[in-house]
Amino acid sequence: MIQNKYLKIKVFAGTVLMCLSLTMISCTDGFEKYNTDDNRLTDKDLELDMLALGGLIPTMQVDVIPTSDIDANEYQRAQNLTGDIFSGYMAAIGQWNGSSNNSTYNLYFDNWNDVGFDVAYRVMGAWDQIKKKSEEYDLPSAFALSQILKVMTLHRITDNYGPIPYSRMGEGALGSPYDSQKEVYKAFFNDLDTAIEELDNFLKADPNAQPLKKFDLIYKGDYRKWIVFANSLKLRLAMRIVYVEPELAKKYAMEAVNNEYGVMTGNQDNAVLRSGLGVQIYNPLKVCWDRYADIRMGASMESFLKGYKDPRLEVYFSKSKLADMGIYGVRNGVVINNKVSYENMSAPNIGDNTADFPVLWMCASEVYFLRAEGALRGWSMGGTAKDLYNKGIETSFEQRGIAGKSGNYVNDATSVPADFVDKVGSGNATATTDIKVKWEDGVAFEKGLERIITQKWLSMFPEGQEAWSEFRRTGYPKLFPVIKNNSNGTIDTNKQIRRIPFPKSEYSVNKNNVDEAITLLGGPDNGGTKLWWDKK
């Protein structure tokens, strides 16, 4: 029995999604009418079309990165005002609390940092129901898919906070105990391996069956693609632990790449969320930059993209409203007294139509750069570091519709990141590095790593959560620090923010377990304490 918020499913939202996913019934008359209408679908009807199980898949998928909130408020606080700005991709220009908020490292303003945690564990409610329904239907492959979605959801959460509830979700009336991040990662790898094995068994028994085709918004029920995604996710997580568990990192990475199904090798493998199967998805980043007018291009992005003469500049960002219509960014951590002037700067070139602007989970270019790093470390990654690095750039350019421009770019041995010239205030900054694009054999390991991570960072835009995690893991790319630091000394300006404090709500309803989580964290509950894997 579900006893607390970690496994509390949002029933109405789930029902709406299930209705939309098949367009079989109308929910416009309201939840109450649906439950009292004599003509409604019976339990038997639902069972015949597996709606009771399948409809829970999109319920999980739409909130891996929060997109179910039409007003984008959840996305803004869980993603945009955390990873998107901490990664250097974007800069917050809202004047919340007199510019004393996440953007200036005041992490205790207005419960912003509760949201990502709360949404993630709302997703776990659907996961719990899938677990039960898959047993009823004798369809373990459905639970395997939900396990992959669980890992995808909660690795983002543990990489925000550190210790999280995982192995014992649902225990106790007052909240779930936390696991150390080391134990959480161990469980991630076990869950992914088990899911991969289950889906492989299903495919070998019935290669053409796709029981979740009508429900799956990512791969339309194609279990082969889900195995490829799971292997790619395993590779991502393996690399995350390389500085704390190097031998395990190597083992898991090589297992992922050398698996029978392999990892992502082309943009047809990309994991993106878009409208389909009767479910309408809107890209919430559009609301953040447009209707809210709270986000603009980050200064670090301007520095790298302009310095490299990167043709993705005009793909990623719009022209400013200044007289010369140039593309200009904003320094993070600036104290904003006049938001209107900052609204004139360049915004992410993202529309709300997910047919053209899907919500990115993971892309093949990222996987090539992960493999390039593995090859740099001497692991068997199916290619040399140079070849995989160049292929990562080529694949990113193909993804952005500019494939013909990658050849000159990968051979640029002279361009370096540009100094930042603040068009609004006094935030000018000298370029942080002289790293170039063209691969160089025989250079020191760190030079090769910086080159790989810088290009990976450029390719993963706008998925700021993963970009921020990789910055913390490696120290690359070298980002401009915040101008104003309101952390009262808990966050080093130059080392930059390392994590998000545990939610205030947890201190209210789950204090004993949070106190234990702080012990597992190994440092104070603030933004300066490093996570378990953050050991470079």
ABEGO torsion letter per residue (X at the ends): XBABAAABBBAAAAAAAAAAAAGABBAAAEAAAAAABAABBBAAAAAAAGAAAAAAAAAAAAAABBAABAAGAAAAAAAAABAAAAAGABBBABABGGGBBAAAGBAABGGAAAAAAAAAAAAAAAAAAAAAAAAAAGBAAAAAAAAAAAAAAAAAAAAAAEBBBAAABGBEAAEBBBBBAAAAAAAAAAAAAAAAAAAAAAAAABAABBAAAAABAAAGGBAAAAAAAAAAAAAAAAAAAAAABAAAAAAAAAAAAABAAEBBABAAABBBBBBEGGBBBBBAAAAAABAAGABBBBAAAAAAAAAAGBAAAAAABBBBABAAGBBBBBBBGBBBABAAAAAABBBBBBBABAAABBBBABBAAAAAAAAAAAAAAGBBAGEBAAAAAAAAAAAAAAAAGAAAAAAAAAABAABBBBBBBBAABAABBBBABABBABBBBGBBAAAAAAAAAAAAAAAAOABAAAAAAAAAAAGOBBBBBBABBAAGGABBAAAEBABBBBBAAAAAAAAAAAAAAAAAAGBBBBAABBBAABAX
